[in-house]
Amino acid sequence: MSTSDQRLSIAVWAALPEGEPGELVDGCLVEEQVSSAAHEAAVVWLIATASSSKDNDMSHKLRVLAAAIEAS
């Protein structure tokens, strides 16, 4: 959903106040996407799993993650 239909240059966008909501996409200021709790949990799990050197059965872990995401 667009915050502003007016196209902005990077310079104009950079000059906006620090607390201005949104991000610059193709010159338009748009609302930032908010990640779901399931997405954040998946990211944390993937980082923890990828950094773990004890268990290398990544394919099984990814199937478990996919099932958990589908269930949520």
VENDAJO-V262685 format. One record per pair of residues at least 24 apart in sequence whose C-alpha atoms are under 10 Angstrom apart, sorted by the first residue. I is the first residue (numbers start at 1). J is the second residue. D is the distance in whole Angstrom. If there is no record, write none. Layout:
((I | J | D) (I | J | D))
This chain:
((1 | 29 | 10) (1 | 30 | 6) (1 | 31 | 6) (1 | 32 | 9) (1 | 33 | 10) (2 | 28 | 8) (2 | 29 | 7) (2 | 30 | 5) (2 | 31 | 6) (2 | 32 | 10) (3 | 28 | 8) (3 | 29 | 6) (3 | 30 | 5) (3 | 31 | 6) (3 | 32 | 9) (4 | 28 | 6) (4 | 29 | 5) (4 | 30 | 7) (4 | 31 | 9) (5 | 29 | 7) (5 | 30 | 9) (37 | 72 | 10) (38 | 68 | 9) (38 | 69 | 7) (38 | 70 | 10) (38 | 72 | 7) (39 | 69 | 8) (41 | 65 | 10) (41 | 69 | 10) (42 | 66 | 9) (42 | 68 | 9) (42 | 69 | 8))
